[in-house]
Amino acid sequence: MPRLAVLTLLVFALSGCGRMHHEYGSATPAETLDSAHQMIVNGEADRLVDLVYAEDEQTRSFLNQVGLLLGSVQKLADAVEQRFPEELAKFRADAAKAAEEGDQSPFFARLVAASRPRGNQDFGVSQINRQGLTVDTGVTPPAARSGLFRGPRTESERRFFNNILKQLLADPYRWLAEGRDKLGTTYVTDDTVALTWDDRPVLPPFGLVLVLRGDRWQLVPPTSYPGVKQVMPRNEDEWLVWGSIVKTLDHVVDDLTKDVKSGKVLNMTDLADTAVEKAAIPVMLVVYAYTNLLDERKKEAEAARTQAKAAEGEAPSTETPAKP
């Protein structure tokens, strides 16, 4: 009976986990890349963040939240593949054809290198009018009638943004699952290697690197990129807002997965449009809150500089007064 009880508990534990727990190595740069590839193959995208370097506990906690989001995105992609297999196959075929013709680079590099559609230099979800709380999303959701959104300026802009969302939501990890042979590294120093794709640097001109920390090779987040360092969180309140953004996106992805499975989402284009409808306002408000925190940080820094200058001007002189 005790043995039966142990076996029963083990069965319940395994069923609760829902999957096997795989071990992944990172003793060499190649092993780290192999592990990332295998995580995707095993359906464990949430564990990709284990291969990312965190310099402190707050960063690790945030990365764990990102991991949950990556796992949710993988579940959504699986639902899309089951619900729209023919459309997804055509999307992949078109992408492969474009890549053969040299029109597109790997997706993660394309996001950095892709130019905005001409005629609208302000296009994009990040363009927020803080006074009116409006956002240019590139699509026309039903909420546009309420005046909260501005519609697309051209159809080409809508297609551009829609295609990016399709890739992000419907086929986010295929480049890694099928392109491991293209992903490589080149040594920069004894404990640093740069990532390459087809022997070309990833995300030029700054690049992405793996570093050796202890006995593990881990990816370094691009937090030192120009513009990124200035907006990185520096206190608990700011980290909280960043976490809120990730949680908001995670909830949106979960809702999209339910909509795909239930048939509310009609196709991949509808998926991209629905994603904007669900995410634009909540994400915009969280970003707005973070912008206010950055403004407060800037004001505090300016006040500190002003106080320091005033203190320097009021400091007593150390020079010996001249004798009359």
C-alpha positions as a Python dict, from the first residue, in 0.01 Angstrom:
ca = {
    (1, 'M'): (0, 0, 0),
    (2, 'P'): (273, 259, 78),
    (3, 'R'): (434, 186, -256),
    (4, 'L'): (101, 233, -432),
    (5, 'A'): (52, 562, -252),
    (6, 'V'): (393, 684, -363),
    (7, 'L'): (320, 588, -723),
    (8, 'T'): (-16, 763, -706),
    (9, 'L'): (143, 1084, -577),
    (10, 'L'): (403, 1064, -850),
    (11, 'V'): (136, 1034, -1118),
    (12, 'F'): (-48, 1336, -979),
    (13, 'A'): (275, 1536, -964),
    (14, 'L'): (360, 1457, -1323),
    (15, 'S'): (10, 1536, -1440),
    (16, 'G'): (27, 1865, -1255),
    (17, 'C'): (347, 1957, -1431),
    (18, 'G'): (195, 1868, -1765),
    (19, 'R'): (533, 1795, -1922),
    (20, 'M'): (873, 1650, -1860),
    (21, 'H'): (1137, 1866, -1700),
    (22, 'H'): (1434, 1868, -1932),
    (23, 'E'): (1788, 1957, -1836),
    (24, 'Y'): (1972, 2208, -2054),
    (25, 'G'): (2342, 2281, -2058),
    (26, 'S'): (2534, 2604, -2113),
    (27, 'A'): (2896, 2504, -2054),
    (28, 'T'): (2998, 2630, -2398),
    (29, 'P'): (2854, 2892, -2636),
    (30, 'A'): (2742, 2618, -2875),
    (31, 'E'): (2573, 2430, -2592),
    (32, 'T'): (2380, 2741, -2492),
    (33, 'L'): (2253, 2783, -2848),
    (34, 'D'): (2168, 2414, -2867),
    (35, 'S'): (1973, 2447, -2544),
    (36, 'A'): (1775, 2744, -2679),
    (37, 'H'): (1691, 2542, -2990),
    (38, 'Q'): (1589, 2240, -2787),
    (39, 'M'): (1370, 2447, -2556),
    (40, 'I'): (1164, 2550, -2857),
    (41, 'V'): (1147, 2196, -2990),
    (42, 'N'): (1037, 2069, -2647),
    (43, 'G'): (769, 2337, -2614),
    (44, 'E'): (948, 2511, -2328),
    (45, 'A'): (993, 2864, -2460),
    (46, 'D'): (929, 2992, -2108),
    (47, 'R'): (1272, 2857, -2009),
    (48, 'L'): (1461, 3063, -2267),
    (49, 'V'): (1517, 3327, -1999),
    (50, 'D'): (1727, 3074, -1807),
    (51, 'L'): (1991, 3135, -2073),
    (52, 'V'): (1985, 3514, -2019),
    (53, 'Y'): (2227, 3681, -1780),
    (54, 'A'): (2075, 3876, -1488),
    (55, 'E'): (2301, 4106, -1288),
    (56, 'D'): (2068, 4127, -987),
    (57, 'E'): (1756, 3974, -832),
    (58, 'Q'): (1521, 4237, -973),
    (59, 'T'): (1639, 4166, -1326),
    (60, 'R'): (1600, 3792, -1272),
    (61, 'S'): (1250, 3838, -1134),
    (62, 'F'): (1157, 4045, -1439),
    (63, 'L'): (1310, 3787, -1674),
    (64, 'N'): (1100, 3518, -1508),
    (65, 'Q'): (791, 3721, -1592),
    (66, 'V'): (912, 3753, -1951),
    (67, 'G'): (956, 3376, -1954),
    (68, 'L'): (588, 3330, -1873),
    (69, 'L'): (502, 3559, -2163),
    (70, 'L'): (728, 3364, -2401),
    (71, 'G'): (556, 3044, -2295),
    (72, 'S'): (213, 3198, -2355),
    (73, 'V'): (319, 3311, -2701),
    (74, 'Q'): (429, 2956, -2783),
    (75, 'K'): (88, 2824, -2674),
    (76, 'L'): (-78, 3082, -2897),
    (77, 'A'): (141, 2980, -3191),
    (78, 'D'): (44, 2616, -3136),
    (79, 'A'): (-324, 2713, -3136),
    (80, 'V'): (-279, 2911, -3459),
    (81, 'E'): (-106, 2617, -3628),
    (82, 'Q'): (-394, 2388, -3534),
    (83, 'R'): (-664, 2639, -3628),
    (84, 'F'): (-517, 2789, -3947),
    (85, 'P'): (-267, 2533, -4083),
    (86, 'E'): (-310, 2625, -4451),
    (87, 'E'): (-282, 2999, -4394),
    (88, 'L'): (23, 2953, -4173),
    (89, 'A'): (185, 2726, -4434),
    (90, 'K'): (133, 2993, -4700),
    (91, 'F'): (270, 3261, -4467),
    (92, 'R'): (583, 3053, -4414),
    (93, 'A'): (619, 2979, -4784),
    (94, 'D'): (595, 3347, -4872),
    (95, 'A'): (856, 3430, -4606),
    (96, 'A'): (1088, 3159, -4735),
    (97, 'K'): (1052, 3282, -5091),
    (98, 'A'): (1127, 3639, -4988),
    (99, 'A'): (1435, 3520, -4797),
    (100, 'E'): (1562, 3332, -5102),
    (101, 'E'): (1524, 3647, -5309),
    (102, 'G'): (1722, 3842, -5048),
    (103, 'D'): (1429, 4062, -4949),
    (104, 'Q'): (1426, 3967, -4584),
    (105, 'S'): (1673, 3880, -4311),
    (106, 'P'): (1606, 3660, -4006),
    (107, 'F'): (1307, 3790, -3817),
    (108, 'F'): (1482, 3917, -3506),
    (109, 'A'): (1733, 4105, -3721),
    (110, 'R'): (1463, 4227, -3956),
    (111, 'L'): (1280, 4395, -3672),
    (112, 'V'): (1585, 4609, -3605),
    (113, 'A'): (1679, 4675, -3965),
    (114, 'A'): (1331, 4713, -4111),
    (115, 'S'): (1258, 5065, -4230),
    (116, 'R'): (928, 5230, -4165),
    (117, 'P'): (686, 5269, -4455),
    (118, 'R'): (751, 5591, -4640),
    (119, 'G'): (518, 5878, -4591),
    (120, 'N'): (463, 5822, -4219),
    (121, 'Q'): (767, 5872, -4003),
    (122, 'D'): (551, 5873, -3689),
    (123, 'F'): (389, 5535, -3751),
    (124, 'G'): (393, 5280, -3469),
    (125, 'V'): (237, 5177, -3141),
    (126, 'S'): (511, 5363, -2952),
    (127, 'Q'): (397, 5699, -3085),
    (128, 'I'): (178, 5819, -2799),
    (129, 'N'): (10, 6156, -2768),
    (130, 'R'): (31, 6193, -2391),
    (131, 'Q'): (-204, 6490, -2377),
    (132, 'G'): (-489, 6328, -2566),
    (133, 'L'): (-395, 5967, -2484),
    (134, 'T'): (-420, 5863, -2849),
    (135, 'V'): (-211, 5608, -3033),
    (136, 'D'): (-143, 5527, -3397),
    (137, 'T'): (-173, 5148, -3411),
    (138, 'G'): (-171, 5096, -3787),
    (139, 'V'): (-517, 4934, -3784),
    (140, 'T'): (-875, 5051, -3737),
    (141, 'P'): (-1026, 4867, -3440),
    (142, 'P'): (-1389, 4920, -3341),
    (143, 'A'): (-1274, 5149, -3059),
    (144, 'A'): (-1167, 5400, -3325),
    (145, 'R'): (-1524, 5527, -3332),
    (146, 'S'): (-1480, 5649, -2976),
    (147, 'G'): (-1191, 5873, -3075),
    (148, 'L'): (-933, 5684, -2871),
    (149, 'F'): (-739, 5576, -3181),
    (150, 'R'): (-628, 5731, -3501),
    (151, 'G'): (-680, 5508, -3803),
    (152, 'P'): (-415, 5385, -4045),
    (153, 'R'): (-275, 5646, -4276),
    (154, 'T'): (-214, 5410, -4566),
    (155, 'E'): (-298, 5049, -4644),
    (156, 'S'): (72, 4970, -4685),
    (157, 'E'): (132, 5078, -4326),
    (158, 'R'): (-140, 4848, -4204),
    (159, 'R'): (5, 4553, -4396),
    (160, 'F'): (354, 4630, -4268),
    (161, 'F'): (250, 4632, -3905),
    (162, 'N'): (8, 4343, -3951),
    (163, 'N'): (281, 4121, -4097),
    (164, 'I'): (509, 4191, -3801),
    (165, 'L'): (233, 4096, -3559),
    (166, 'K'): (159, 3780, -3756),
    (167, 'Q'): (520, 3675, -3720),
    (168, 'L'): (532, 3763, -3351),
    (169, 'L'): (207, 3590, -3260),
    (170, 'A'): (164, 3306, -3508),
    (171, 'D'): (517, 3194, -3591),
    (172, 'P'): (755, 3349, -3335),
    (173, 'Y'): (1014, 3073, -3288),
    (174, 'R'): (1036, 2899, -3623),
    (175, 'W'): (1362, 3079, -3712),
    (176, 'L'): (1525, 2917, -3408),
    (177, 'A'): (1356, 2580, -3440),
    (178, 'E'): (1467, 2539, -3802),
    (179, 'G'): (1765, 2774, -3828),
    (180, 'R'): (2000, 2646, -3561),
    (181, 'D'): (2264, 2571, -3826),
    (182, 'K'): (2269, 2939, -3924),
    (183, 'L'): (2315, 3067, -3570),
    (184, 'G'): (2675, 3078, -3452),
    (185, 'T'): (2928, 3268, -3245),
    (186, 'T'): (3266, 3432, -3282),
    (187, 'Y'): (3501, 3503, -2993),
    (188, 'V'): (3552, 3866, -2889),
    (189, 'T'): (3749, 3790, -2572),
    (190, 'D'): (3813, 3473, -2374),
    (191, 'D'): (3483, 3515, -2188),
    (192, 'T'): (3273, 3691, -2454),
    (193, 'V'): (3139, 3577, -2792),
    (194, 'A'): (2926, 3765, -3043),
    (195, 'L'): (2622, 3602, -3199),
    (196, 'T'): (2617, 3558, -3577),
    (197, 'W'): (2358, 3454, -3833),
    (198, 'D'): (2501, 3311, -4153),
    (199, 'D'): (2840, 3436, -4028),
    (200, 'R'): (2709, 3793, -4002),
    (201, 'P'): (2674, 3986, -3674),
    (202, 'V'): (2328, 3984, -3517),
    (203, 'L'): (2176, 4326, -3450),
    (204, 'P'): (2459, 4536, -3591),
    (205, 'P'): (2630, 4769, -3524),
    (206, 'F'): (2624, 4691, -3150),
    (207, 'G'): (2554, 4320, -3168),
    (208, 'L'): (2440, 4059, -2917),
    (209, 'V'): (2689, 3869, -2703),
    (210, 'L'): (2714, 3568, -2476),
    (211, 'V'): (2931, 3602, -2166),
    (212, 'L'): (3087, 3341, -1941),
    (213, 'R'): (2964, 3382, -1584),
    (214, 'G'): (3090, 3110, -1354),
    (215, 'D'): (3058, 2794, -1562),
    (216, 'R'): (2768, 2913, -1778),
    (217, 'W'): (2752, 3101, -2108),
    (218, 'Q'): (2454, 3336, -2106),
    (219, 'L'): (2303, 3596, -2336),
    (220, 'V'): (2353, 3956, -2228),
    (221, 'P'): (2038, 4170, -2273),
    (222, 'P'): (2101, 4478, -2491),
    (223, 'T'): (2051, 4717, -2200),
    (224, 'S'): (2363, 4916, -2287),
    (225, 'Y'): (2235, 5011, -2632),
    (226, 'P'): (2202, 5387, -2689),
    (227, 'G'): (1857, 5493, -2577),
    (228, 'V'): (1790, 5171, -2387),
    (229, 'K'): (2010, 5244, -2089),
    (230, 'Q'): (1830, 5572, -2022),
    (231, 'V'): (1489, 5403, -1991),
    (232, 'M'): (1596, 5095, -1795),
    (233, 'P'): (1435, 5070, -1448),
    (234, 'R'): (1644, 5201, -1159),
    (235, 'N'): (1412, 5157, -862),
    (236, 'E'): (1134, 4932, -736),
    (237, 'D'): (851, 5149, -873),
    (238, 'E'): (1000, 5149, -1221),
    (239, 'W'): (1055, 4772, -1216),
    (240, 'L'): (693, 4733, -1107),
    (241, 'V'): (572, 4921, -1414),
    (242, 'W'): (789, 4710, -1644),
    (243, 'G'): (644, 4400, -1485),
    (244, 'S'): (295, 4540, -1540),
    (245, 'I'): (363, 4577, -1910),
    (246, 'V'): (472, 4214, -1936),
    (247, 'K'): (175, 4089, -1734),
    (248, 'T'): (-61, 4293, -1950),
    (249, 'L'): (82, 4140, -2266),
    (250, 'D'): (65, 3794, -2110),
    (251, 'H'): (-304, 3839, -2037),
    (252, 'V'): (-363, 3962, -2391),
    (253, 'V'): (-186, 3659, -2539),
    (254, 'D'): (-390, 3426, -2318),
    (255, 'D'): (-711, 3593, -2437),
    (256, 'L'): (-599, 3562, -2799),
    (257, 'T'): (-530, 3192, -2751),
    (258, 'K'): (-884, 3142, -2618),
    (259, 'D'): (-1027, 3343, -2908),
    (260, 'V'): (-835, 3135, -3163),
    (261, 'K'): (-948, 2806, -3009),
    (262, 'S'): (-1311, 2920, -2980),
    (263, 'G'): (-1328, 3048, -3338),
    (264, 'K'): (-1371, 3416, -3248),
    (265, 'V'): (-1056, 3494, -3446),
    (266, 'L'): (-1128, 3425, -3812),
    (267, 'N'): (-776, 3419, -3959),
    (268, 'M'): (-421, 3538, -3899),
    (269, 'T'): (-496, 3890, -4017),
    (270, 'D'): (-787, 3904, -3775),
    (271, 'L'): (-550, 3776, -3507),
    (272, 'A'): (-313, 4069, -3559),
    (273, 'D'): (-596, 4323, -3560),
    (274, 'T'): (-753, 4170, -3249),
    (275, 'A'): (-417, 4181, -3071),
    (276, 'V'): (-398, 4556, -3125),
    (277, 'E'): (-756, 4604, -3007),
    (278, 'K'): (-686, 4417, -2685),
    (279, 'A'): (-338, 4550, -2611),
    (280, 'A'): (-323, 4909, -2732),
    (281, 'I'): (-511, 5090, -2454),
    (282, 'P'): (-382, 4899, -2148),
    (283, 'V'): (-23, 4897, -2273),
    (284, 'M'): (-49, 5263, -2367),
    (285, 'L'): (-165, 5356, -2018),
    (286, 'V'): (114, 5160, -1851),
    (287, 'V'): (371, 5320, -2082),
    (288, 'Y'): (218, 5657, -1999),
    (289, 'A'): (267, 5583, -1629),
    (290, 'Y'): (627, 5485, -1689),
    (291, 'T'): (690, 5800, -1887),
    (292, 'N'): (572, 5999, -1586),
    (293, 'L'): (819, 5808, -1367),
    (294, 'L'): (1098, 5892, -1609),
    (295, 'D'): (996, 6256, -1595),
    (296, 'E'): (1014, 6243, -1215),
    (297, 'R'): (1358, 6082, -1236),
    (298, 'K'): (1475, 6360, -1465),
    (299, 'K'): (1338, 6633, -1237),
    (300, 'E'): (1503, 6475, -934),
    (301, 'A'): (1837, 6458, -1117),
    (302, 'E'): (1809, 6822, -1223),
    (303, 'A'): (1717, 6926, -868),
    (304, 'A'): (2016, 6735, -731),
    (305, 'R'): (2249, 6906, -979),
    (306, 'T'): (2107, 7245, -892),
    (307, 'Q'): (2150, 7176, -520),
    (308, 'A'): (2506, 7055, -574),
    (309, 'K'): (2597, 7370, -765),
    (310, 'A'): (2440, 7586, -496),
    (311, 'A'): (2635, 7401, -228),
    (312, 'E'): (2957, 7456, -418),
    (313, 'G'): (2885, 7827, -444),
    (314, 'E'): (2809, 7857, -71),
    (315, 'A'): (3110, 7652, 44),
    (316, 'P'): (3346, 7859, 263),
    (317, 'S'): (3674, 7953, 106),
    (318, 'T'): (3982, 7765, 226),
    (319, 'E'): (4216, 8040, 114),
    (320, 'T'): (4398, 8246, 381),
    (321, 'P'): (4265, 8602, 374),
    (322, 'A'): (4524, 8855, 258),
    (323, 'K'): (4684, 9068, 526),
    (324, 'P'): (4603, 9440, 508),
}
